[in-house]
Amino acid sequence: MYWRIGVVWIFLAVALAQFNPGPAEYYGQCRALYQQQVLSGARAACELALVADPDYIPALKQIIRIDLEEGKLDEAGEKLDHLLRLQPEDMVSRVLHARYLLETGKYAQALELCRNTPGEEADWIRARALELLGRPKEALDAYREAELLGDKNSRVWAARLLQRLHRPEEALQELGDLQTPKALALKGRLLLAAGKLPQAAEYLEGALANIPGDSAEYTEALTALALAYYGMGDFAKGGRVLSQLESRINLSAALLSSSWLWLLGLVLLIGLHLYGESRIEPISTLEVRSEREWGVGRLYVILLASWLGAALLAALSGILLYGNLLAAFTPVQADVVRPIFYVALALASALAAFIALRNPPEDAPSPLGKKESWIEGLWIGVIIAVLFVTYALLRQRLGWLDNLPFNPLLWPGAVALASFALAEPLLRSVLLRAFQTRYGRNLAPLFTVLSGGMFLLTPLLLWWSLAAFLLLLRRRLASLWPNMAAWPVAALLLLAAGMLPVVRALFR
């Protein structure tokens, strides 16, 4: 009698278990979905496992990993605290903790936590932390160690690091015959960066067939293919690829998001012009000036002509050096071509200022001030270098800030930065005088700061800050020589500071 009742209960328990699986079965589903990269389904299965048992450690570890991959750091942090209370000394818990520290910007702590932890993921975390701390040689070795332990994705990270180190040929060798979607897209960009545009276009055309159409890598490969075709001057094929790209991302919105601050500056400048013109008496709307002085309209034409001339020279440099019309927008090549643009811009500014200031009135003071005051440029150069480092630090923490147009820690970028000394007479003397003549002494500084910053294009917040600072110094010191001396000093300081890992990490 009793044994029959026991059998019935056993059958009922088995039946209920079929309808209400335990945490282990839910975790099995979670793991299977995660391996297929179905993260939303994997998360749901892990959450069901944790509902069945909040302390079920395998599901807890898996959902923390999913949170980290999806960038849900707050949720990952809460679950990680719970996991560390349950298993504080567990190796996997330690690795997840290091990964969390890495994702939250605590690179040194992540490095320390996984320094003596075995395993491919710990090696990858160590490599990534070393890279973000500005220690590329050690990072490269750590990536290779992780790859030897079985993490094939570390080869992609190592290749990206080599690309940032201006070694695209070595990066291609690092990838070897790896055929993952990330590797395929990166190989195309590396061929492009190495100046092998025909090979890059041919490779990317074939690689797109093996990259999932809904992945970020597919978009990356399309972008590289468009750059390759346009860079070769094949606008027909480039246009077709660009049409495909437009169906995936909103290019107009992307362009607006990268140039909205410059457009805002243009609106402010136009508004300031309208206000300034409204304050001029009708009888005096015609400017009264000598033939030596340039008006506002002529100066704007000169600024625009300087842009166009510098852009043309940069495009020609890209063609001669890399056979790439769009080298200014291509990884690695941009670090050489963009400084050429800014050096050309500075030289055009110097020529314009020389023409404008070459015949001063006999009784007028020197437009550049006293030559012996250049010594003041030493401390001004230190402040400019500190402003660059501060901006780079803020850029890492505030994603909406624009990137610097060139890397001042590299020789081409340092030369471009030093060449800004040549633009000082135009930006801080000729412009100021023209705006004073037209709009008076009160409005002229605002016009000079706005137009002078916009002349250098981007990042405007940095250029406007420097324009206001240098204009104030020009008035205080009654000379342009300190400003002119400050730019080469700042360039040398930044070039030297690039030897420090903590500074190098800011300009990666």
C-alpha positions in Angstrom: 0.0 0.0 0.0 2.6 2.5 1.1 5.1 1.6 -1.6 2.4 2.3 -4.2 1.8 5.7 -2.7 5.6 6.3 -2.8 5.8 5.3 -6.5 3.0 7.7 -7.2 4.8 10.6 -5.5 8.0 9.8 -7.4 6.1 9.9 -10.7 4.5 13.2 -9.6 7.8 14.7 -8.7 9.3 13.7 -12.0 6.4 15.2 -13.9 6.6 18.5 -11.9 10.3 18.6 -12.6 9.5 18.4 -16.3 7.3 21.4 -16.1 9.5 23.3 -13.6 13.1 22.7 -14.4 15.7 23.4 -11.8 18.5 26.0 -12.0 21.0 23.5 -13.6 18.7 23.0 -16.6 18.1 26.7 -17.0 21.8 27.3 -16.8 22.4 24.7 -19.5 20.1 26.6 -21.8 21.8 29.9 -20.9 25.2 28.5 -21.7 24.1 27.0 -25.0 22.5 30.3 -26.1 25.6 32.3 -25.0 27.8 30.1 -27.1 25.6 31.0 -30.1 25.9 34.7 -29.1 22.1 35.0 -28.5 22.7 37.2 -25.5 19.1 38.2 -24.8 18.0 34.6 -24.7 21.0 33.6 -22.6 20.2 36.4 -20.1 16.6 35.3 -19.8 17.6 31.7 -19.1 20.2 32.7 -16.5 17.6 34.9 -14.8 15.2 31.9 -14.6 18.0 29.9 -13.0 18.6 32.6 -10.4 14.9 32.8 -9.7 15.0 29.1 -8.9 18.1 29.5 -6.8 19.5 33.1 -6.2 22.8 31.6 -5.1 23.3 29.3 -8.1 26.9 30.3 -8.8 27.4 29.1 -12.5 24.3 31.1 -13.6 25.5 34.1 -11.6 28.9 34.0 -13.3 27.4 33.7 -16.7 25.0 36.6 -16.3 27.8 38.8 -15.0 29.7 38.1 -18.1 26.7 38.9 -20.3 26.2 42.2 -18.4 29.9 43.1 -19.0 29.7 42.3 -22.7 26.5 44.5 -23.1 28.0 47.3 -21.1 25.5 47.1 -18.2 28.1 47.9 -15.6 25.8 48.9 -12.7 23.9 45.6 -12.9 27.2 43.6 -13.3 28.6 45.4 -10.2 25.6 44.4 -8.0 25.8 40.8 -9.1 29.6 40.7 -8.8 29.3 41.9 -5.1 26.9 39.0 -4.5 29.3 36.5 -6.2 32.3 37.7 -4.3 30.5 37.2 -1.0 29.7 33.6 -2.1 33.1 32.7 -3.6 35.7 35.4 -2.8 38.8 33.2 -3.6 37.4 31.5 -6.8 39.6 32.1 -9.9 36.7 32.8 -12.2 35.2 35.3 -9.7 38.6 36.9 -9.6 38.8 37.2 -13.4 35.2 38.6 -13.6 36.2 41.2 -11.0 39.2 42.2 -13.0 37.1 42.4 -16.1 34.6 44.7 -14.3 37.5 46.9 -13.1 38.8 47.1 -16.7 35.4 48.1 -18.0 35.0 50.8 -15.4 38.3 52.5 -16.2 40.3 51.1 -13.2 43.1 49.8 -15.4 45.8 49.6 -12.8 43.6 47.7 -10.3 42.5 45.3 -13.0 46.1 44.6 -14.0 47.1 44.0 -10.4 44.2 41.7 -9.7 44.9 39.4 -12.7 48.7 39.6 -12.6 49.2 36.1 -11.1 45.9 34.6 -12.3 46.2 31.8 -14.9 44.1 31.5 -18.0 43.5 33.0 -21.4 40.9 35.5 -20.2 43.2 36.8 -17.4 46.0 37.2 -20.0 43.6 39.2 -22.2 42.6 41.4 -19.4 46.2 42.0 -18.4 47.1 42.8 -22.1 44.2 45.2 -22.4 45.0 47.0 -19.1 48.6 47.3 -20.2 47.6 48.8 -23.5 45.2 51.3 -21.9 48.0 52.3 -19.4 50.3 53.2 -22.3 52.6 50.2 -22.2 52.2 48.7 -25.7 55.2 46.4 -25.8 54.1 44.6 -22.7 50.5 44.5 -23.9 51.6 42.9 -27.2 53.4 40.1 -25.3 50.4 39.5 -23.1 48.0 39.3 -26.1 50.3 36.7 -27.7 50.3 34.7 -24.4 46.5 34.8 -24.4 46.5 33.6 -28.0 48.8 30.7 -27.2 46.4 29.6 -24.5 43.6 29.5 -27.0 42.0 32.9 -27.2 42.0 33.5 -30.9 40.4 36.9 -30.5 43.6 38.1 -28.9 45.2 38.1 -32.3 42.7 40.7 -33.4 43.5 42.9 -30.4 47.2 42.5 -31.0 46.7 43.5 -34.6 44.7 46.6 -33.6 47.5 47.6 -31.3 50.1 47.2 -34.0 47.9 49.3 -36.3 47.9 52.1 -33.7 51.7 51.7 -33.4 51.9 52.5 -37.2 52.9 48.9 -38.1 50.1 47.7 -40.4 52.3 45.1 -42.2 53.1 43.4 -38.9 49.5 43.6 -37.9 48.6 41.7 -41.1 51.2 39.0 -40.2 49.8 38.8 -36.7 46.3 38.0 -38.0 47.7 35.3 -40.4 44.9 33.1 -41.8 42.4 34.0 -39.0 38.9 34.0 -40.7 36.6 35.4 -37.9 34.3 38.3 -38.9 36.4 40.7 -36.8 39.6 39.5 -38.4 38.2 39.8 -41.9 37.0 43.4 -41.4 40.3 44.4 -39.7 42.4 42.9 -42.5 40.7 45.1 -45.0 41.3 48.2 -42.9 45.0 47.2 -42.4 45.5 46.8 -46.2 43.9 50.2 -46.6 46.2 51.7 -43.9 49.3 50.1 -45.5 48.5 51.9 -48.8 47.5 48.8 -50.7 44.1 50.2 -51.9 43.5 47.8 -54.8 44.3 44.8 -52.7 42.1 46.2 -49.9 39.2 46.7 -52.2 39.5 43.2 -53.7 39.9 41.6 -50.3 36.9 43.4 -48.8 34.6 42.5 -51.7 35.3 38.8 -51.0 35.3 39.1 -47.2 31.8 40.8 -47.1 30.3 37.5 -48.2 31.7 35.8 -45.1 30.8 38.5 -42.6 27.3 38.4 -41.0 25.1 41.1 -42.5 23.7 42.3 -39.2 27.1 42.7 -37.5 29.2 45.7 -36.7 32.0 44.2 -38.6 30.0 44.2 -41.8 29.5 48.0 -41.4 33.2 48.4 -40.7 34.1 46.5 -43.8 31.7 48.6 -45.9 33.2 51.8 -44.6 36.7 50.6 -45.4 35.6 49.5 -48.9 34.1 52.9 -49.6 37.3 54.6 -48.5 39.3 52.3 -50.7 37.3 53.1 -53.8 37.1 56.8 -53.2 40.8 56.9 -52.3 41.6 55.3 -55.7 39.4 57.8 -57.4 36.8 55.2 -58.5 33.8 57.3 -57.5 31.2 55.1 -59.3 32.0 52.0 -57.2 32.6 54.2 -54.1 29.1 55.7 -54.6 27.5 52.2 -54.8 29.2 51.1 -51.6 28.2 54.4 -49.9 24.6 53.8 -50.8 24.8 50.4 -49.1 26.3 52.0 -46.1 23.6 54.7 -46.0 21.0 51.9 -45.7 22.7 50.7 -42.5 23.7 53.9 -40.8 22.5 57.5 -41.0 25.4 59.3 -42.5 23.8 62.7 -42.4 23.2 62.3 -38.6 26.8 61.0 -38.2 28.2 64.1 -40.0 26.0 66.4 -38.0 27.0 64.8 -34.7 30.7 65.4 -35.6 30.3 69.0 -36.8 27.4 70.4 -34.7 29.7 72.5 -32.5 31.4 74.1 -35.5 28.0 74.8 -37.0 26.9 76.3 -33.7 30.0 78.5 -33.8 29.1 79.6 -37.3 25.6 80.6 -36.1 27.1 82.5 -33.2 29.6 84.3 -35.5 26.8 85.3 -38.0 24.6 86.5 -35.1 27.5 88.5 -33.8 28.0 90.1 -37.2 24.4 91.0 -37.4 24.5 92.6 -34.0 27.7 94.4 -34.8 26.4 95.7 -38.1 23.2 97.0 -36.3 25.3 99.2 -34.0 27.1 100.9 -36.9 25.5 104.3 -37.8 24.1 104.4 -41.3 26.4 107.3 -42.2 29.4 105.3 -41.3 28.6 101.9 -42.8 31.5 102.4 -45.3 34.8 101.5 -43.6 37.3 104.3 -43.6 40.8 102.8 -43.6 44.2 103.2 -45.3 45.2 101.0 -48.2 47.5 99.0 -45.8 44.6 97.8 -43.7 42.6 94.8 -44.7 38.8 94.7 -44.2 36.8 91.9 -42.6 35.5 90.6 -46.0 39.0 90.3 -47.4 40.2 88.4 -44.4 37.4 85.9 -44.6 38.3 85.2 -48.2 41.9 84.7 -47.2 41.0 82.3 -44.4 38.8 80.3 -46.9 41.5 80.3 -49.5 44.0 79.0 -46.9 41.7 76.2 -46.0 41.3 75.2 -49.7 45.0 75.4 -50.4 45.9 73.4 -47.4 43.3 70.7 -48.2 44.6 70.5 -51.8 48.1 70.1 -50.6 47.1 67.4 -48.0 45.2 65.5 -50.8 48.2 65.7 -53.1 50.4 64.4 -50.3 48.1 61.5 -49.7 48.2 60.6 -53.4 52.0 60.9 -53.6 52.8 59.1 -50.3 50.0 56.4 -50.3 48.2 56.6 -53.6 45.1 57.6 -51.5 43.0 60.6 -52.2 41.4 60.2 -48.7 44.5 59.6 -46.7 43.4 62.3 -44.2 40.6 60.0 -43.2 42.5 56.6 -43.3 44.0 55.1 -40.2 47.8 55.4 -39.9 48.0 57.6 -43.0 46.0 60.4 -41.3 48.7 60.8 -38.6 51.0 62.0 -41.4 48.6 63.8 -43.8 46.6 65.8 -41.3 49.7 67.5 -39.9 50.6 68.4 -43.4 47.2 70.2 -43.7 47.9 72.2 -40.5 51.5 73.1 -41.5 50.2 74.3 -44.8 47.4 76.3 -43.0 50.0 77.9 -40.8 52.3 78.8 -43.7 49.4 80.4 -45.6 48.5 82.4 -42.5 52.1 83.6 -42.1 52.2 84.7 -45.7 48.9 86.6 -45.4 50.1 88.3 -42.2 53.4 89.2 -43.8 51.6 90.9 -46.7 49.2 92.7 -44.3 51.9 93.9 -41.9 54.9 94.5 -44.2 54.4 98.3 -44.5 53.5 99.7 -41.1 53.2 103.5 -40.7 56.5 105.2 -39.7 55.3 106.2 -36.3 53.5 102.9 -35.5 55.0 100.4 -33.0 56.1 97.0 -34.3 53.0 94.8 -34.9 54.7 91.9 -33.2 55.9 93.8 -30.2 59.4 93.6 -28.5 61.5 90.7 -29.6 63.2 90.3 -26.2 59.8 89.4 -24.7 59.9 85.9 -26.4 61.3 84.5 -23.1 57.8 84.7 -21.7 56.8 82.0 -24.1 58.5 79.4 -22.0 55.9 79.4 -19.3 53.1 80.0 -21.8 54.2 76.9 -23.6 54.0 74.8 -20.4 50.4 76.0 -20.0 49.5 75.1 -23.6 51.0 71.6 -23.1 49.0 71.2 -19.9 45.8 72.3 -21.7 46.4 69.6 -24.4 46.9 66.9 -21.8 43.9 68.1 -19.8 41.7 68.0 -22.9 42.9 64.5 -23.8 42.0 63.4 -20.3 38.5 64.9 -20.5 38.1 63.4 -24.0 38.5 59.9 -22.4 35.9 60.6 -19.8 33.4 62.7 -21.9 32.7 60.8 -25.1 31.0 63.7 -26.8 34.2 65.8 -27.0 35.9 65.8 -30.4 39.2 64.0 -31.0 42.4 65.9 -31.6 43.0 66.2 -35.3 46.6 64.8 -34.9 48.6 63.1 -32.3 51.1 65.7 -30.7 53.2 62.9 -29.2 54.3 61.8 -32.8 56.8 63.8 -34.8 54.4 64.9 -37.5 51.9 66.1 -34.9 54.6 67.9 -32.9 55.8 69.7 -36.1 52.2 70.8 -36.9 51.7 72.1 -33.3 55.0 74.1 -33.5 53.9 75.5 -36.8 51.0 77.2 -35.2 53.5 79.9 -34.1 53.4 81.1 -37.8 49.6 81.7 -37.6 49.8 84.0 -34.5 50.3 87.3 -36.4 47.2 86.6 -38.5 45.0 85.3 -35.7 46.0 87.6 -32.9 47.0 90.8 -34.8 45.6 91.2 -38.3 42.2 89.8 -37.4 42.0 91.8 -34.2 42.8 95.0 -36.0 40.3 94.4 -38.8 37.5 93.7 -36.3 38.4 96.7 -34.2 38.2 99.0 -37.2 34.8 97.6 -38.2 33.0 96.9 -34.9 35.0 98.6 -32.2 37.2 97.5 -29.3 34.5 95.9 -27.2 33.3 93.4 -29.8 36.6 92.7 -31.6 37.9 90.2 -29.0 34.7 88.1 -29.4 35.1 88.1 -33.2 38.7 87.2 -33.0 38.3 84.3 -30.6 35.3 82.8 -32.5 36.8 83.1 -36.0 40.4 82.2 -34.8 39.1 79.0 -33.2 37.0 78.0 -36.1 39.9 78.6 -38.5 41.6 75.5 -37.0 38.3 73.5 -37.4 38.3 71.0 -34.5 38.3 70.5 -31.5 36.6 73.9 -31.1 36.4 73.9 -27.3 40.2 73.5 -27.1 40.9 76.1 -29.9 38.5 78.6 -28.4 40.0 78.3 -25.0 43.5 78.7 -26.4 42.4 81.7 -28.6 41.0 83.5 -25.6 44.0 82.8 -23.4 46.5 83.8 -26.1 44.6 87.0 -27.0 44.6 88.0 -23.3 48.3 87.4 -23.1 48.9 89.4 -26.3 47.1 92.4 -24.6 48.8 91.9 -21.2 52.3 91.5 -22.6 51.8 94.0 -25.5 53.7 91.5 -27.8 53.1 88.5 -30.0 56.6 87.0 -29.6 55.7 85.1 -26.4 52.7 83.5 -28.1 54.9 82.6 -31.1 57.6 81.1 -28.9 55.1 79.2 -26.8 53.9 76.8 -29.6 57.3 75.2 -30.3 57.9 74.9 -26.5 54.5 73.2 -26.1 55.3 70.8 -29.0 58.7 69.8 -27.5 57.1 69.3 -24.0 54.4 67.0 -25.4 56.9 65.1 -27.5 59.0 64.5 -24.4 55.9 63.7 -22.3 55.0 61.0 -24.8 57.7 58.9 -23.2 55.6 58.6 -20.0 53.1 55.8 -20.2 50.4 57.8 -18.3 50.6 60.5 -20.9 50.9 58.2 -23.9 47.7 56.4 -22.8 45.7 59.6 -23.2 46.6 60.1 -26.8 46.2 56.5 -28.1 
